[in-house]
């Protein structure tokens, strides 16, 4: 999924030779989930598809414990989208809620991944204020819900505060 996968999978296939390498899923396209089948059945103890480190066919790292400083890109699926202001619940299969009961995710890791997204948003807003001088952008920083994770951008579960764009942008300048 994503633009890189699209480019190499559809636009630049490379003919008959292989033009890709398998990346470490704990660092690239990190989803904050376990990459090993841990429950009973024929697959127990085996890596999930594409979940091994390059060149190490049977190595299956538990991505839930990867140091956030090593992560290069994030895919918010198991941890849910940060802009839904998700919280952990033990009830499975609820939209916009992190399923901690199944053991698929590590809540601490999900919270760190969400915080990284909000740090990027904050950095973007700071840059927009510097470039436009429009301090109204900061009015979006009013949320009090789990501020250590959502950095003032959520007012409650599912209550995301959208970006306030500078007037210069909304007027088409």
C-alpha positions in Angstrom: 0.0 0.0 0.0 1.1 3.6 -0.5 2.8 5.5 -3.2 6.1 3.6 -3.2 4.4 0.2 -3.5 2.3 1.6 -6.3 5.3 3.0 -8.2 7.2 -0.2 -8.1 4.2 -2.5 -8.4 2.4 -0.8 -11.2 4.4 1.9 -12.9 8.0 0.6 -12.8 7.8 -3.1 -12.8 11.3 -3.7 -14.1 10.4 -6.2 -16.8 11.5 -9.8 -16.0 14.1 -9.0 -13.3 13.2 -8.3 -9.7 13.4 -4.6 -9.0 12.6 -4.6 -5.3 13.9 -5.8 -1.9 12.0 -6.8 1.1 12.3 -4.1 3.8 12.2 -4.6 7.6 8.5 -4.2 8.4 9.4 -3.1 11.9 11.1 0.0 10.4 9.3 0.6 7.1 5.5 0.7 7.1 5.5 -0.1 10.8 2.0 -1.0 12.0 2.7 -1.5 15.7 1.5 -5.1 15.6 3.0 -8.5 16.2 4.4 -10.2 13.1 4.2 -13.7 14.4 1.3 -16.1 14.8 1.2 -16.8 18.5 -2.1 -18.6 18.9 -2.6 -22.3 18.3 -3.0 -23.9 14.9 -0.7 -24.8 12.0 0.9 -21.4 11.7 1.8 -21.0 15.4 5.3 -19.6 15.8 5.6 -18.7 12.1 6.1 -15.2 10.7 3.2 -13.6 9.0 3.6 -12.8 5.3 6.4 -10.3 4.5 7.3 -10.1 8.2 11.0 -11.0 8.3 14.1 -9.0 8.1 15.8 -8.8 4.7 18.1 -11.7 4.2 17.0 -13.5 7.3 14.3 -15.9 6.0 13.1 -17.2 9.4 13.8 -14.2 11.7 10.6 -12.7 12.9 11.1 -9.7 15.1 8.2 -8.5 17.4 7.5 -5.1 15.9 5.5 -4.1 18.9 8.8 -3.5 20.7 10.8 -1.6 18.0 12.4 1.6 19.3 10.5 4.5 17.8 13.8 6.2 16.7 14.3 3.3 14.2 11.0 3.6 12.5 11.1 5.3 9.1 7.4 5.2 8.0 4.2 4.2 9.8 1.0 2.6 8.5 -1.8 3.3 11.0 -4.0 0.2 10.8 -3.7 -2.0 13.9 -3.1 1.1 16.1 -5.8 3.0 14.2 -5.6 6.4 12.6 -4.4 9.2 14.9 -7.0 11.7 13.7 -9.7 9.4 15.1 -8.3 10.1 18.6 -8.4 6.3 19.3 -8.4 4.8 22.8 -7.7 1.3 23.9 -10.7 -1.0 24.5 -10.9 -4.6 25.4 -14.0 -5.1 23.2 -12.8 -6.4 19.8 -13.8 -5.1 16.4 -14.9 -1.7 17.3 -14.1 0.9 14.7 -11.6 3.6 15.8 -10.7 1.7 19.0 -7.4 -0.1 19.6 -7.9 -3.8 20.3 -5.6 -4.6 23.2 -7.4 -7.8 24.2 -6.1 -9.9 21.3 -2.5 -9.0 22.1 -1.9 -7.9 18.5 -0.7 -4.5 19.5 1.4 -3.0 22.3 -0.6 0.0 23.6 2.6 1.9 24.5 3.9 1.5 20.9 0.6 2.7 19.4 0.6 5.7 21.7 4.2 6.5 20.6 3.3 6.1 16.9 0.3 8.4 17.4 2.4 11.0 19.1 4.9 11.0 16.2 2.0 11.9 13.9 0.9 14.8 16.1 4.5 16.0 16.3 4.5 16.2 12.5 1.3 18.1 12.6 2.7 20.5 15.2 5.8 21.0 13.1 3.7 21.8 10.0 1.6 24.3 11.9 4.7 26.0 13.3 6.1 26.3 9.8 2.8 27.7 8.5 2.8 30.4 11.2 6.4 31.3 10.4 5.6 31.6 6.7 2.3 33.4 6.9 2.4 35.2 10.2 -1.1 33.9 10.9 -1.3 32.9 14.6 -4.9 31.7 14.2 -3.5 28.4 13.3 -2.7 27.8 17.0 -6.4 28.0 17.9 -6.5 24.3 17.0 -4.4 23.5 20.0 -7.2 23.5 22.5 -7.8 19.8 23.2 -7.3 18.4 26.7 -7.8 14.7 26.0 -4.7 12.6 26.7 -2.4 15.6 25.9 0.7 13.5 26.4 -0.3 11.5 23.3 -2.6 13.7 21.2 -0.7 17.0 22.0 -3.9 19.2 22.4 -5.5 18.0 19.1 -8.2 15.9 20.5 -11.2 16.9 22.7 -12.2 13.3 23.4 -12.4 9.8 21.9 -13.2 10.4 18.2 -13.2 14.2 18.7 -10.3 15.4 16.5 -9.6 19.1 16.1 -8.9 19.8 12.4 -6.0 21.9 11.2 -6.9 25.6 11.0 -5.4 26.8 7.7 -4.1 30.3 7.3 -6.2 32.8 5.5 -3.5 33.2 2.8 -4.0 29.5 1.9 -7.8 29.5 2.0 -8.0 32.6 -0.2 -5.8 30.9 -2.8 -2.7 33.0 -2.5 
